[in-house]
Amino acid sequence: MNDITEKRCEKRINISCELRLRSLDSDEFYEVDCIDLSGNGVSFYSQYLLQIGEEVEVQVIQPPIWFSTTFMIKIVRIDTQENGIFKVGAIIEYEATK
């Protein structure tokens, strides 16, 4: 039985796509694997350790149509998996502007 409490108000959509993340204090992007996305949140697997409360710029890249969008997230949950990868949950803060 799954005892995970749903914390998002919006329906989650399982989506397999690449996310590119950039900390606000860096110009460098790194890639992570999206788990799911909703109107107000996102979860993903990352080999990079983020911090709770950290704000991060996200670019969603979805081939084959190469859909792309950019927004800001705030990290709210980090769970370390058995393989050392981090499962991260974040809320979408606002659309990023260039």
N, C-alpha and C positions, 0 to 999 in steps of 0.2 A: 504494500500500500504506500502510495506517495504521500508524505506528510508535509510537503513544501507548501507554505502559505503563499497564495497569490498576492503580490504587493502592487501590481500595476493596475491602473484603472482601465487601460486600453487592452484590447486583445493582442496577445503575442503571436507573431508570425514566424514560424521556423524558416530560416533562410540561410542558405550556404553561400556566403560571399566573402570577399576580402574587405577588411577595414584597414585604413591607414590612419594611425594615431600620431599625434604630435603634442608633446607637453608644451605649455605656454612659454616655458623658459628655454625652448630649443627650436632650431630650424629643421631638425632632422625628423623624418617620418619613419615609423616602423610598422610592419604588417602583423595583423592578428586575424583570427578566424571567427567570424560572426556565428553565434548560436541562434539568436532570435532578436526580433526587432518589434517594437510597438510604437504607438503614437507618442509615448512619453518615456520610453526606456529602451535599453539595448543590453544584451549580454554577449560575451565573447570569451574565447580562450586566448591567453597571452603567455608568452615565455618571459615577458618583461614585468617586473614587479612595479605596480602603481601604488598610490597611497589613497586611503579613504579620504574623501573630500577634495582630491586633486581634480582640477579642471583640465580637460583634454580636448583638442580639436580632432574631429573624426571626419574622414572622407570615406564614403561608401562607394565601392567599385563593383558593378554587377555585369560581368560579361554574360552572354555574347552581345547584348545590346549596348554595353558600355555605359549604362546608366550611372550617373555620378551625382552625389550631393554632399554638402559639407555642413556640419553642425557641431556645437559644443556639448560636451557631457560632463557630468560630475560623478565621480566614482563613489558608490555607496556600499558595495559588497565585494570582498575578495575571498575566495576559497581556494586553498592549495589542493590540487589533485594528487593522487598517488604517484603520477609520473613527473611531478615537480612543476607542471604547468599550472597557471592560475586561471580560475574561472571567475570572471569579473562581471559585476552588475553595475549599471550606471543609469542615471536619469538624464534625459535630453533637456538641456538648459535653454538653448536658443540656436537659431540658424547663424552660422559663422559668416562674417563678411570679410572680404579680402581688402 
